[in-house]
Amino acid sequence: MDMFNLFNRVNIREADNSFTQAGRPVAAFDPRQIQFSAKIVF
């Protein structure tokens, strides 16, 4: 089992680079994700 962003914090991916809005968050990574997997060996 893999967990990404377990505590559901905002992770900023991009920030605005314009002169008037510098540093404002523009995009964020995906919210909480959980992935299950199974391996079967014959």
PDB file of N, CA, C and O in Angstrom:
ATOM      1  N   MET A   1       0.855  -1.172   0.000  1.00  0.00           N
ATOM      2  CA  MET A   1       0.000   0.000   0.000  1.00  0.00           C
ATOM      3  C   MET A   1       0.898   1.231   0.000  1.00  0.00           C
ATOM      4  O   MET A   1       1.850   1.318   0.776  1.00  0.00           O
ATOM      5  N   ASP A   2       0.591   2.165  -0.863  1.00  0.00           N
ATOM      6  CA  ASP A   2       1.311   3.435  -0.935  1.00  0.00           C
ATOM      7  C   ASP A   2       0.341   4.566  -0.638  1.00  0.00           C
ATOM      8  O   ASP A   2      -0.812   4.536  -1.067  1.00  0.00           O
ATOM      9  N   MET A   3       0.817   5.567   0.101  1.00  0.00           N
ATOM     10  CA  MET A   3      -0.004   6.743   0.399  1.00  0.00           C
ATOM     11  C   MET A   3       0.768   7.987  -0.008  1.00  0.00           C
ATOM     12  O   MET A   3       1.950   8.130   0.303  1.00  0.00           O
ATOM     13  N   PHE A   4       0.088   8.878  -0.703  1.00  0.00           N
ATOM     14  CA  PHE A   4       0.672  10.142  -1.121  1.00  0.00           C
ATOM     15  C   PHE A   4      -0.143  11.277  -0.519  1.00  0.00           C
ATOM     16  O   PHE A   4      -1.373  11.272  -0.582  1.00  0.00           O
ATOM     17  N   ASN A   5       0.542  12.239   0.058  1.00  0.00           N
ATOM     18  CA  ASN A   5      -0.119  13.387   0.685  1.00  0.00           C
ATOM     19  C   ASN A   5      -1.095  12.909   1.763  1.00  0.00           C
ATOM     20  O   ASN A   5      -2.260  13.306   1.775  1.00  0.00           O
ATOM     21  N   LEU A   6      -0.616  12.065   2.656  1.00  0.00           N
ATOM     22  CA  LEU A   6      -1.435  11.431   3.699  1.00  0.00           C
ATOM     23  C   LEU A   6      -2.204  12.442   4.543  1.00  0.00           C
ATOM     24  O   LEU A   6      -3.372  12.209   4.856  1.00  0.00           O
ATOM     25  N   PHE A   7      -1.587  13.548   4.918  1.00  0.00           N
ATOM     26  CA  PHE A   7      -2.243  14.522   5.796  1.00  0.00           C
ATOM     27  C   PHE A   7      -2.992  15.603   5.037  1.00  0.00           C
ATOM     28  O   PHE A   7      -3.457  16.575   5.633  1.00  0.00           O
ATOM     29  N   ASN A   8      -3.113  15.435   3.703  1.00  0.00           N
ATOM     30  CA  ASN A   8      -3.902  16.309   2.838  1.00  0.00           C
ATOM     31  C   ASN A   8      -3.497  17.780   2.945  1.00  0.00           C
ATOM     32  O   ASN A   8      -4.351  18.664   3.014  1.00  0.00           O
ATOM     33  N   ARG A   9      -2.200  18.030   2.959  1.00  0.00           N
ATOM     34  CA  ARG A   9      -1.685  19.404   2.967  1.00  0.00           C
ATOM     35  C   ARG A   9      -1.630  19.935   1.549  1.00  0.00           C
ATOM     36  O   ARG A   9      -1.486  19.161   0.603  1.00  0.00           O
ATOM     37  N   VAL A  10      -1.742  21.230   1.389  1.00  0.00           N
ATOM     38  CA  VAL A  10      -1.655  21.845   0.069  1.00  0.00           C
ATOM     39  C   VAL A  10      -0.185  21.925  -0.332  1.00  0.00           C
ATOM     40  O   VAL A  10       0.623  22.550   0.355  1.00  0.00           O
ATOM     41  N   ASN A  11       0.148  21.291  -1.440  1.00  0.00           N
ATOM     42  CA  ASN A  11       1.507  21.324  -1.980  1.00  0.00           C
ATOM     43  C   ASN A  11       1.487  22.141  -3.258  1.00  0.00           C
ATOM     44  O   ASN A  11       0.926  21.714  -4.268  1.00  0.00           O
ATOM     45  N   ILE A  12       2.093  23.305  -3.214  1.00  0.00           N
ATOM     46  CA  ILE A  12       2.076  24.230  -4.339  1.00  0.00           C
ATOM     47  C   ILE A  12       2.987  23.710  -5.451  1.00  0.00           C
ATOM     48  O   ILE A  12       4.149  23.379  -5.213  1.00  0.00           O
ATOM     49  N   ARG A  13       2.447  23.642  -6.660  1.00  0.00           N
ATOM     50  CA  ARG A  13       3.225  23.201  -7.819  1.00  0.00           C
ATOM     51  C   ARG A  13       3.771  24.401  -8.583  1.00  0.00           C
ATOM     52  O   ARG A  13       4.914  24.367  -9.039  1.00  0.00           O
ATOM     53  N   GLU A  14       2.982  25.455  -8.733  1.00  0.00           N
ATOM     54  CA  GLU A  14       3.396  26.645  -9.480  1.00  0.00           C
ATOM     55  C   GLU A  14       3.007  27.901  -8.719  1.00  0.00           C
ATOM     56  O   GLU A  14       2.003  27.930  -8.007  1.00  0.00           O
ATOM     57  N   ALA A  15       3.814  28.926  -8.879  1.00  0.00           N
ATOM     58  CA  ALA A  15       3.500  30.235  -8.306  1.00  0.00           C
ATOM     59  C   ALA A  15       3.502  31.267  -9.434  1.00  0.00           C
ATOM     60  O   ALA A  15       4.214  31.124 -10.428  1.00  0.00           O
ATOM     61  N   ASP A  16       2.694  32.299  -9.255  1.00  0.00           N
ATOM     62  CA  ASP A  16       2.590  33.365 -10.260  1.00  0.00           C
ATOM     63  C   ASP A  16       3.882  34.184 -10.270  1.00  0.00           C
ATOM     64  O   ASP A  16       4.384  34.575  -9.217  1.00  0.00           O
ATOM     65  N   ASN A  17       4.403  34.435 -11.447  1.00  0.00           N
ATOM     66  CA  ASN A  17       5.662  35.183 -11.571  1.00  0.00           C
ATOM     67  C   ASN A  17       5.468  36.629 -12.027  1.00  0.00           C
ATOM     68  O   ASN A  17       6.449  37.338 -12.253  1.00  0.00           O
ATOM     69  N   SER A  18       4.229  37.074 -12.164  1.00  0.00           N
ATOM     70  CA  SER A  18       4.013  38.452 -12.619  1.00  0.00           C
ATOM     71  C   SER A  18       4.427  39.447 -11.523  1.00  0.00           C
ATOM     72  O   SER A  18       4.518  39.091 -10.348  1.00  0.00           O
ATOM     73  N   PHE A  19       4.667  40.661 -11.920  1.00  0.00           N
ATOM     74  CA  PHE A  19       5.160  41.680 -10.992  1.00  0.00           C
ATOM     75  C   PHE A  19       4.145  42.013  -9.901  1.00  0.00           C
ATOM     76  O   PHE A  19       4.520  42.197  -8.743  1.00  0.00           O
ATOM     77  N   THR A  20       2.866  42.093 -10.261  1.00  0.00           N
ATOM     78  CA  THR A  20       1.854  42.519  -9.291  1.00  0.00           C
ATOM     79  C   THR A  20       1.346  41.381  -8.403  1.00  0.00           C
ATOM     80  O   THR A  20       0.909  41.637  -7.281  1.00  0.00           O
ATOM     81  N   GLN A  21       1.391  40.146  -8.868  1.00  0.00           N
ATOM     82  CA  GLN A  21       0.866  39.007  -8.104  1.00  0.00           C
ATOM     83  C   GLN A  21       1.960  37.993  -7.760  1.00  0.00           C
ATOM     84  O   GLN A  21       1.668  36.802  -7.657  1.00  0.00           O
ATOM     85  N   ALA A  22       3.173  38.416  -7.586  1.00  0.00           N
ATOM     86  CA  ALA A  22       4.308  37.517  -7.370  1.00  0.00           C
ATOM     87  C   ALA A  22       4.100  36.641  -6.134  1.00  0.00           C
ATOM     88  O   ALA A  22       3.756  37.134  -5.060  1.00  0.00           O
ATOM     89  N   GLY A  23       4.311  35.349  -6.302  1.00  0.00           N
ATOM     90  CA  GLY A  23       4.226  34.414  -5.188  1.00  0.00           C
ATOM     91  C   GLY A  23       2.855  33.828  -4.943  1.00  0.00           C
ATOM     92  O   GLY A  23       2.720  32.924  -4.117  1.00  0.00           O
ATOM     93  N   ARG A  24       1.832  34.307  -5.627  1.00  0.00           N
ATOM     94  CA  ARG A  24       0.476  33.778  -5.431  1.00  0.00           C
ATOM     95  C   ARG A  24       0.398  32.361  -6.020  1.00  0.00           C
ATOM     96  O   ARG A  24       0.819  32.159  -7.160  1.00  0.00           O
ATOM     97  N   PRO A  25      -0.128  31.374  -5.276  1.00  0.00           N
ATOM     98  CA  PRO A  25      -0.240  30.011  -5.801  1.00  0.00           C
ATOM     99  C   PRO A  25      -1.171  29.956  -7.010  1.00  0.00           C
ATOM    100  O   PRO A  25      -2.257  30.536  -6.994  1.00  0.00           O
ATOM    101  N   VAL A  26      -0.739  29.256  -8.056  1.00  0.00           N
ATOM    102  CA  VAL A  26      -1.530  29.124  -9.273  1.00  0.00           C
ATOM    103  C   VAL A  26      -2.016  27.690  -9.446  1.00  0.00           C
ATOM    104  O   VAL A  26      -3.136  27.471  -9.908  1.00  0.00           O
ATOM    105  N   ALA A  27      -1.191  26.709  -9.082  1.00  0.00           N
ATOM    106  CA  ALA A  27      -1.552  25.300  -9.244  1.00  0.00           C
ATOM    107  C   ALA A  27      -1.036  24.505  -8.046  1.00  0.00           C
ATOM    108  O   ALA A  27      -0.041  24.870  -7.422  1.00  0.00           O
ATOM    109  N   ALA A  28      -1.730  23.416  -7.741  1.00  0.00           N
ATOM    110  CA  ALA A  28      -1.341  22.551  -6.636  1.00  0.00           C
ATOM    111  C   ALA A  28      -1.303  21.099  -7.109  1.00  0.00           C
ATOM    112  O   ALA A  28      -1.931  20.738  -8.104  1.00  0.00           O
ATOM    113  N   PHE A  29      -0.555  20.278  -6.380  1.00  0.00           N
ATOM    114  CA  PHE A  29      -0.510  18.852  -6.692  1.00  0.00           C
ATOM    115  C   PHE A  29      -1.816  18.186  -6.275  1.00  0.00           C
ATOM    116  O   PHE A  29      -2.654  18.807  -5.621  1.00  0.00           O
ATOM    117  N   ASP A  30      -1.987  16.936  -6.651  1.00  0.00           N
ATOM    118  CA  ASP A  30      -3.215  16.194  -6.361  1.00  0.00           C
ATOM    119  C   ASP A  30      -3.457  16.050  -4.867  1.00  0.00           C
ATOM    120  O   ASP A  30      -2.509  16.045  -4.081  1.00  0.00           O
ATOM    121  N   PRO A  31      -4.736  15.933  -4.466  1.00  0.00           N
ATOM    122  CA  PRO A  31      -5.049  15.727  -3.056  1.00  0.00           C
ATOM    123  C   PRO A  31      -4.655  14.314  -2.616  1.00  0.00           C
ATOM    124  O   PRO A  31      -3.988  13.591  -3.357  1.00  0.00           O
ATOM    125  N   ARG A  32      -5.062  13.937  -1.436  1.00  0.00           N
ATOM    126  CA  ARG A  32      -4.718  12.641  -0.849  1.00  0.00           C
ATOM    127  C   ARG A  32      -5.008  11.490  -1.812  1.00  0.00           C
ATOM    128  O   ARG A  32      -6.075  11.435  -2.424  1.00  0.00           O
ATOM    129  N   GLN A  33      -4.053  10.575  -1.938  1.00  0.00           N
ATOM    130  CA  GLN A  33      -4.212   9.409  -2.793  1.00  0.00           C
ATOM    131  C   GLN A  33      -3.708   8.179  -2.053  1.00  0.00           C
ATOM    132  O   GLN A  33      -2.680   8.229  -1.378  1.00  0.00           O
ATOM    133  N   ILE A  34      -4.441   7.068  -2.185  1.00  0.00           N
ATOM    134  CA  ILE A  34      -4.036   5.794  -1.614  1.00  0.00           C
ATOM    135  C   ILE A  34      -4.058   4.767  -2.733  1.00  0.00           C
ATOM    136  O   ILE A  34      -5.009   4.705  -3.513  1.00  0.00           O
ATOM    137  N   GLN A  35      -3.014   3.969  -2.806  1.00  0.00           N
ATOM    138  CA  GLN A  35      -2.873   2.990  -3.883  1.00  0.00           C
ATOM    139  C   GLN A  35      -2.629   1.622  -3.260  1.00  0.00           C
ATOM    140  O   GLN A  35      -1.726   1.458  -2.439  1.00  0.00           O
ATOM    141  N   PHE A  36      -3.441   0.637  -3.656  1.00  0.00           N
ATOM    142  CA  PHE A  36      -3.287  -0.729  -3.184  1.00  0.00           C
ATOM    143  C   PHE A  36      -2.754  -1.590  -4.324  1.00  0.00           C
ATOM    144  O   PHE A  36      -3.073  -1.353  -5.490  1.00  0.00           O
ATOM    145  N   SER A  37      -1.945  -2.583  -3.987  1.00  0.00           N
ATOM    146  CA  SER A  37      -1.450  -3.495  -5.010  1.00  0.00           C
ATOM    147  C   SER A  37      -1.311  -4.892  -4.413  1.00  0.00           C
ATOM    148  O   SER A  37      -1.239  -5.063  -3.196  1.00  0.00           O
ATOM    149  N   ALA A  38      -1.275  -5.879  -5.296  1.00  0.00           N
ATOM    150  CA  ALA A  38      -1.099  -7.268  -4.877  1.00  0.00           C
ATOM    151  C   ALA A  38      -0.145  -7.949  -5.851  1.00  0.00           C
ATOM    152  O   ALA A  38      -0.149  -7.659  -7.047  1.00  0.00           O
ATOM    153  N   LYS A  39       0.656  -8.840  -5.334  1.00  0.00           N
ATOM    154  CA  LYS A  39       1.585  -9.592  -6.161  1.00  0.00           C
ATOM    155  C   LYS A  39       1.278 -11.070  -5.994  1.00  0.00           C
ATOM    156  O   LYS A  39       1.258 -11.589  -4.878  1.00  0.00           O
ATOM    157  N   ILE A  40       1.041 -11.739  -7.107  1.00  0.00           N
ATOM    158  CA  ILE A  40       0.722 -13.160  -7.071  1.00  0.00           C
ATOM    159  C   ILE A  40       1.862 -13.902  -7.759  1.00  0.00           C
ATOM    160  O   ILE A  40       2.208 -13.611  -8.904  1.00  0.00           O
ATOM    161  N   VAL A  41       2.433 -14.853  -7.052  1.00  0.00           N
ATOM    162  CA  VAL A  41       3.550 -15.635  -7.589  1.00  0.00           C
ATOM    163  C   VAL A  41       3.080 -17.069  -7.786  1.00  0.00           C
ATOM    164  O   VAL A  41       2.542 -17.671  -6.857  1.00  0.00           O
ATOM    165  N   PHE A  42       3.273 -17.626  -8.975  1.00  0.00           N
ATOM    166  CA  PHE A  42       2.886 -19.005  -9.257  1.00  0.00           C
ATOM    167  C   PHE A  42       4.086 -19.901  -9.162  1.00  0.00           C
ATOM    168  O   PHE A  42       3.971 -21.110  -9.366  1.00  0.00           O
TER     169      PHE A  42
END
